Amino acid sequence: MVTAGAVLISFSAVFVKLAHVSPTMAGFYRTFFGGIMLLIILVIRREALWKGASFLYLGIFCGLVFSLDLFFWHKSIHYVGPGLATILANFQVFLLALYGALVLREAVSIRTMAAIPLAFFGLFLLAGIHWRQLGEAYRVGVALGLATAACYAVYILALRKLQSKKNAPSAMANLAVISMVSALLLGSAAWVQNDPFAIPDLQSIFSLVAYGLFSQVIGWVLITRGLTRLRSSLVGLLILLQPALSFTWDILFFHRDTDLFAVVGAVLSLTAIYLGTTVKAVKKIGPKVNQI
C-alpha cells in the first residue's frame, strides 16, 4: 500500500504540467476536487468534522500554510520542471531536523550531520553548477522550490500538533478541512491574479480530477493505512520513490535536458533525503510527515 501510494503521488507534478491552467489554479482544483471527495467519504462514513473551535483554528492555519506550499511548488514546476521542483520540496526533511535539534533539543546523529552537506552538494550539482548560465526564470524556480520546502516543514509541524491533540478529528477529517481552506485561499489568489476559472480542455479536466483523486485522496490514504505495518526506515525508503519517480517522469515525459552532473546531483540529494528521513533526530516527526 505504501509503495502504491508513493507511486501515485509521484505523478502529482506531471498532472500539474499537463493541465493547461495557471499554477495557482492547479493548486485550487487539486484541493477543491480532493476536498469534495474527502467530504463525500466522511458523509458516507458518518464521521463528524466539528470537534471544537481549537481544532478548527489550527486546521485553518494548516490550510493557509498548505496553500502557500502548493502556490510556490506549482510555480516552481513551471520554471524548473516536475523532477527538480519535487526534489527541492523534499528538502523539508532537513528543516525538520534543524527544528528538532534547536527547539525540541533532540540529539543530532552522525547520519544527520552527514546527510545535510551531502544534500547541498547534490543540490549544487543538480542546479547550481551551471548557475551563471541559467536564465532568470530557472533561478526563480529553484528559489520557489526551496520556499516550498520551508512551507512544507511548517505545515508538517502544524499538522502534527493538530493530530496529536486529545480527541482530535481523524486524519481524513483534518485533511478535508485543510483541503477546503486551501481551495478557498488559492481560489481567492487566482481571482486577484485574474486567472480564469474555466478549465480549457478535456486533457486539463482529466489531469486536474486525477490530481485531486490520486494526490489528495487515494495516494495518502494508502500510505497512511500501510504505515503501521512497516518499520520507519523502510517507510522512508518507499516514500523516497515519490521524488525519484517524479524526476524520472520529468525526463521520460517532458524530455528534461539532463547531463551527468544533474543525474549525480539527483542521486546524492535523494540519498541524503533518505538518510535524513530515517535518522533518530526526526523519528518523532517522520511518521507524521508520511501520514500527510
C-alpha positions as CSV (number, residue, x, y, z in Angstrom):
1,M,0.0,0.0,0.0
2,V,2.8,2.4,0.8
3,T,4.6,1.6,-2.4
4,A,1.4,2.1,-4.4
5,G,0.7,5.4,-2.7
6,A,4.2,6.7,-3.3
7,V,3.9,5.8,-7.0
8,L,0.6,7.5,-7.3
9,I,1.7,10.8,-5.7
10,S,4.9,10.8,-7.8
11,F,2.6,11.8,-10.7
12,S,1.4,15.0,-8.9
13,A,3.8,17.3,-10.7
14,V,3.1,15.5,-14.0
15,F,-0.6,16.3,-13.6
16,V,0.2,20.0,-12.9
17,K,2.4,20.1,-16.1
18,L,-0.3,18.5,-18.2
19,A,-3.1,20.8,-17.1
20,H,-3.4,23.9,-19.2
21,V,-4.2,26.2,-16.3
22,S,-2.1,28.6,-14.2
23,P,0.0,27.3,-11.3
24,T,-2.4,28.8,-8.8
25,M,-5.5,27.3,-10.5
26,A,-3.8,23.8,-10.5
27,G,-3.5,24.1,-6.7
28,F,-7.1,25.3,-6.4
29,Y,-8.5,22.4,-8.4
30,R,-6.3,19.8,-6.6
31,T,-7.6,20.9,-3.2
32,F,-11.2,21.6,-4.3
33,F,-11.7,18.2,-6.1
34,G,-9.8,16.4,-3.4
35,G,-11.7,18.2,-0.6
36,I,-15.1,17.3,-2.2
37,M,-14.1,13.7,-2.5
38,L,-12.9,13.6,1.1
39,L,-16.2,15.2,2.3
40,I,-18.2,12.6,0.4
41,I,-16.2,9.8,2.1
42,L,-16.8,11.4,5.5
43,V,-20.5,11.7,4.9
44,I,-20.7,8.0,3.8
45,R,-18.8,7.0,7.0
46,R,-21.0,9.4,9.1
47,E,-17.8,10.9,10.6
48,A,-18.0,14.4,12.2
49,L,-15.8,17.3,11.2
50,W,-16.6,19.6,14.1
51,K,-14.9,18.7,17.4
52,G,-14.3,22.2,18.8
53,A,-13.0,25.7,17.8
54,S,-9.4,24.9,18.7
55,F,-9.2,22.1,16.1
56,L,-10.9,24.4,13.5
57,Y,-8.5,27.3,14.1
58,L,-5.4,25.0,13.8
59,G,-6.9,23.3,10.8
60,I,-7.4,26.8,9.1
61,F,-3.7,27.6,9.9
62,C,-2.7,24.3,8.3
63,G,-4.8,25.1,5.3
64,L,-3.1,28.5,5.0
65,V,0.4,27.1,5.1
66,F,-0.5,24.2,2.7
67,S,-1.9,26.7,0.2
68,L,1.4,28.6,0.3
69,D,3.2,25.3,-0.2
70,L,1.2,24.5,-3.3
71,F,1.4,28.0,-4.6
72,F,5.2,28.0,-4.5
73,W,5.6,24.4,-5.7
74,H,3.3,24.8,-8.7
75,K,5.2,27.9,-9.8
76,S,8.5,26.1,-9.3
77,I,7.2,23.2,-11.5
78,H,6.5,25.6,-14.4
79,Y,10.0,27.1,-14.1
80,V,12.3,24.1,-13.5
81,G,10.1,21.1,-14.3
82,P,8.4,18.4,-12.1
83,G,11.5,16.5,-11.1
84,L,13.7,19.2,-9.7
85,A,10.7,21.0,-8.1
86,T,9.8,17.9,-6.2
87,I,13.3,17.1,-5.0
88,L,13.6,20.7,-3.8
89,A,10.3,20.4,-1.9
90,N,11.6,17.3,-0.1
91,F,14.4,19.4,1.5
92,Q,11.8,19.9,4.2
93,V,13.4,16.9,5.9
94,F,16.5,19.0,6.9
95,L,14.4,21.9,8.2
96,L,12.5,19.4,10.4
97,A,15.8,18.0,11.6
98,L,17.0,21.5,12.4
99,Y,13.8,22.3,14.3
100,G,14.2,19.0,16.2
101,A,17.7,19.9,17.2
102,L,17.2,23.6,18.1
103,V,13.7,23.6,19.5
104,L,13.0,20.1,20.7
105,R,16.6,19.6,21.9
106,E,16.8,16.2,20.1
107,A,20.2,14.6,19.6
108,V,21.7,15.2,16.2
109,S,23.1,11.9,14.8
110,I,26.1,11.3,12.7
111,R,23.8,10.4,9.8
112,T,22.1,13.8,10.1
113,M,25.4,15.6,10.1
114,A,26.5,13.7,7.0
115,A,23.1,14.0,5.2
116,I,22.9,17.8,5.3
117,P,26.2,18.6,3.4
118,L,25.6,15.7,1.1
119,A,22.2,17.1,0.2
120,F,23.5,20.6,-0.5
121,F,26.4,19.2,-2.6
122,G,23.8,17.2,-4.6
123,L,21.7,20.4,-5.0
124,F,24.8,22.2,-6.2
125,L,25.4,19.5,-8.9
126,L,21.7,19.4,-9.8
127,A,21.0,23.1,-10.1
128,G,24.0,25.2,-9.1
129,I,27.0,24.1,-11.2
130,H,25.7,26.0,-14.3
131,W,24.1,28.7,-12.2
132,R,25.6,31.6,-14.2
133,Q,24.4,30.1,-17.5
134,L,20.9,29.5,-16.3
135,G,18.2,32.0,-17.1
136,E,16.5,34.2,-14.5
137,A,13.3,32.1,-14.6
138,Y,15.2,29.0,-13.7
139,R,16.9,30.6,-10.8
140,V,13.5,31.9,-9.6
141,G,12.1,28.3,-9.9
142,V,14.9,27.0,-7.6
143,A,14.2,29.7,-5.0
144,L,10.5,28.8,-5.2
145,G,11.3,25.1,-4.7
146,L,13.2,25.9,-1.5
147,A,10.4,28.2,-0.3
148,T,8.1,25.2,-0.9
149,A,10.3,23.1,1.5
150,A,10.1,25.8,4.2
151,C,6.3,26.0,3.9
152,Y,6.0,22.2,3.8
153,A,8.1,21.9,7.0
154,V,5.8,24.4,8.9
155,Y,2.7,22.6,7.6
156,I,4.0,19.3,8.8
157,L,4.7,20.7,12.3
158,A,1.3,22.3,12.5
159,L,-0.5,19.2,11.3
160,R,1.5,17.1,13.8
161,K,0.3,19.3,16.6
162,L,-3.3,19.1,15.3
163,Q,-3.3,15.3,15.0
164,S,-1.7,14.9,18.4
165,K,-4.4,16.8,20.3
166,K,-6.6,14.8,22.5
167,N,-9.9,13.8,20.9
168,A,-8.7,15.3,17.6
169,P,-10.7,14.5,14.3
170,S,-9.4,11.7,12.2
171,A,-6.6,12.3,9.7
172,M,-9.1,12.2,6.8
173,A,-11.4,14.7,8.5
174,N,-8.4,17.1,9.1
175,L,-7.3,16.7,5.5
176,A,-10.8,17.5,4.3
177,V,-10.8,20.8,6.3
178,I,-7.3,21.7,5.2
179,S,-8.2,20.9,1.6
180,M,-11.3,23.2,1.6
181,V,-9.5,26.0,3.4
182,S,-6.6,25.7,0.9
183,A,-9.1,25.7,-2.0
184,L,-10.7,28.9,-0.7
185,L,-7.4,30.7,-0.3
186,L,-5.9,29.5,-3.7
187,G,-9.2,30.4,-5.4
188,S,-9.1,33.9,-3.9
189,A,-5.4,34.3,-5.0
190,A,-6.4,33.2,-8.6
191,W,-9.2,35.7,-8.6
192,V,-6.9,38.5,-7.5
193,Q,-4.5,37.5,-10.3
194,N,-7.3,37.4,-12.8
195,D,-6.7,33.8,-13.6
196,P,-9.6,32.2,-15.5
197,F,-11.5,29.5,-13.5
198,A,-12.7,27.8,-16.7
199,I,-10.9,24.5,-17.5
200,P,-9.9,24.9,-21.1
201,D,-9.9,21.3,-22.5
202,L,-10.5,17.6,-21.8
203,Q,-6.8,17.0,-21.1
204,S,-6.9,19.6,-18.4
205,I,-10.1,18.3,-16.9
206,F,-8.7,14.7,-16.7
207,S,-5.4,15.9,-15.3
208,L,-7.0,18.0,-12.5
209,V,-9.5,15.4,-11.5
210,A,-6.8,12.8,-11.4
211,Y,-4.6,15.2,-9.5
212,G,-7.2,15.6,-6.8
213,L,-8.2,12.0,-6.7
214,F,-4.7,10.4,-6.7
215,S,-2.6,13.0,-4.9
216,Q,-5.0,14.5,-2.4
217,V,-7.0,11.4,-1.6
218,I,-6.0,7.8,-2.7
219,G,-2.2,8.2,-2.5
220,W,-2.1,9.4,1.0
221,V,-4.9,7.1,2.3
222,L,-2.9,4.1,1.0
223,I,0.3,5.4,2.6
224,T,-1.4,6.1,6.0
225,R,-3.0,2.6,6.1
226,G,0.2,0.9,5.3
227,L,2.4,2.8,7.7
228,T,1.6,1.0,10.9
229,R,2.8,-2.3,9.4
230,L,6.3,-1.2,8.4
231,R,9.4,-0.1,10.2
232,S,10.2,3.6,9.8
233,S,13.4,3.1,7.8
234,L,11.5,1.1,5.2
235,V,8.8,3.7,5.1
236,G,11.4,6.4,4.4
237,L,12.9,4.4,1.6
238,L,9.5,3.7,0.0
239,I,8.4,7.4,0.3
240,L,11.6,8.3,-1.5
241,L,10.1,6.7,-4.6
242,Q,8.0,9.9,-4.9
243,P,10.8,12.4,-5.7
244,A,12.8,9.8,-7.5
245,L,10.0,8.8,-9.8
246,S,9.0,12.5,-10.3
247,F,12.5,13.2,-11.6
248,T,12.2,10.1,-13.9
249,W,8.8,11.1,-15.3
250,D,10.3,14.6,-16.0
251,I,13.0,13.0,-18.1
252,L,10.7,10.5,-19.8
253,F,7.6,12.5,-20.4
254,F,8.9,16.1,-20.8
255,H,12.4,15.3,-22.2
256,R,14.2,17.2,-19.5
257,D,17.7,18.2,-20.6
258,T,19.8,16.2,-18.0
259,D,23.6,15.9,-18.0
260,L,25.8,13.6,-15.9
261,F,26.2,16.3,-13.2
262,A,22.4,16.6,-12.8
263,V,22.0,12.8,-12.5
264,V,24.7,12.5,-9.9
265,G,23.3,15.5,-8.1
266,A,19.8,14.0,-8.0
267,V,21.1,10.7,-6.7
268,L,23.1,12.4,-4.0
269,S,20.2,14.6,-3.0
270,L,17.8,11.7,-2.8
271,T,20.3,9.6,-0.8
272,A,20.7,12.5,1.7
273,I,16.9,12.9,1.9
274,Y,16.6,9.2,2.7
275,L,19.3,9.4,5.4
276,G,17.5,12.5,6.8
277,T,14.1,10.7,6.8
278,T,15.3,7.7,8.7
279,V,17.6,9.1,11.4
280,K,16.5,9.2,15.1
281,A,16.7,13.0,15.1
282,V,13.5,13.2,13.1
283,K,12.0,9.9,14.1
284,K,9.1,11.5,16.1
285,I,8.2,13.8,13.2
286,G,8.9,11.4,10.3
287,P,5.8,9.1,10.7
288,K,3.5,12.2,10.8
289,V,5.2,13.5,7.7
290,N,4.4,10.4,5.8
291,Q,0.8,10.4,7.1
292,I,0.1,13.6,5.2
